[in-house]
């Protein structure tokens, strides 16, 4: 009985019951609030209000909420950096900086006016309140990720603006804090500038090198996830040591990790899963537990403070979004998205008001009293609710608008795609490479799965052989499932592997085949091997042969060699789509080497369909110049060779020397061989919807190409 009584004592302190109740909130809040058509983020916060010490007092906001909540906000900021389209960010950097200046300066003015003239605070307290208004937190970002809109221009601009506004508020906060501590002099700002410069240098110069070395050396998924989380927390902790907020460091870590964690990779899926399933809900529940709504019913002053703060904070962010939307000539939906993402105040505001509570004007007299703290906490609650609703509504409308544009494009006949990728899984050593490559090449919008095929020699049906076959398919299934990609596995018995593969390709109506570069027999001394050569000669569908000397997520550049007249092949646009998706997912640079005519068509297609991919175009006068490309390759580059089958339009006699050239001149290079599709019905129809006239096949200036290459090497 005593044990039962101890469990019923409120607030509950037993760790098992605390974790159980939090999981129940995480489980049931989305179910309940989805029926009420309310974003589940609001449900988490309101649930925290209900069960917190100022509500039913079921749970106390103990150290677990402090720890998990802090990691939760770091996850939100890290995901914002990880999912950001870096090329889109580059294109919209001016808009992001401008919106950041607007969405911090207008609320700053509103905050100072509200504090000094309306609430009667001192000038330092009003300036600190203005800092709180100027900053914001991406609380509603998980909503954007759930709708798959993280690469939308309005989202990219808002995320960039968040960092600008936060940095502005933190710098001003540092000045206020330094003034009260008597250290706001030249040496203070010099030391702060030095620490900031060293921090930026370490994050963007030394950290990428460390990440690349680690990912090349260790491929275990658990080790990679642990390492990634450690990098995020390290960046956050060192940011706080430099006088910045940890959420800024977490975002910068996400930006650095962006190139190493493809969106379709199992590692990205694990990061999103752990964050959205545990840490982010913990943060939202913890925010709700801070709210003390009882003060609003006890003191009129508290109500006035809350009303003024909420109105000033909301209206200032709204005006900033409207002004920026009109300046950038964006739609109302995009403007609502910008307002929704920049409206919420959470971690940054709470940290700043705590600074004000601990600073003293004179001994025993804090700069900000508890009424300001309560007002800020209530503002956090209401701003998070408004932010979630606005972001959810904007996401729904933006999703519908994007789907409508996609449907129109399909009706116009410009985006037909019969994609169905067949992956040959016969060796454990290259399964991870093949599955990651296939996941990056697939069209996610079609939501079609992969087909994994394993072939067993009919003459060898031993238990060992069958167990090895099952192990291969199980590993492929596990990798696909961890990346949230549907997969279908098949096993075939055959004497002739090439014939069996071709039959499977036709029976599954697959659009292309992806295999690894390997030799099946010891007596086979050719570069491609008899099996691959049999596929080249016996099939007309697109064939992709891959050999990776390093993990795919550490590739920094894709070099594509294209033969003359490649544009006349029926599968011309198919292979461009595949490697462009791969480059976009990896966030790396592409260099096309082709003749002027072919390069001109590729540049037009890339600009029209894959504008966010960084691409450069160089002249390749004839295929006799192909061996010279080995001077352009580094160990972390991928060489893609677009070749042709004998008898096709783009086939050249010099292709007979290609295997020997690859074996001698490019022996240590990561390699991808592409044999384009030859079937008429598989030709992906394309009409230039936005044609551009370029003066040359490069489509860029020499300075632009140099800058693009330099940025790619830095990444």
Order of alpha helices (4+ residues) and beta strands (2+ residues): alpha-alpha-alpha-alpha-alpha-alpha-alpha-alpha-alpha-alpha-alpha-alpha-alpha-alpha-alpha-alpha-alpha-alpha-beta-beta-alpha-beta-alpha-beta-alpha-beta-alpha-beta-alpha-beta-beta-alpha-beta-alpha-beta-beta-alpha-beta-alpha
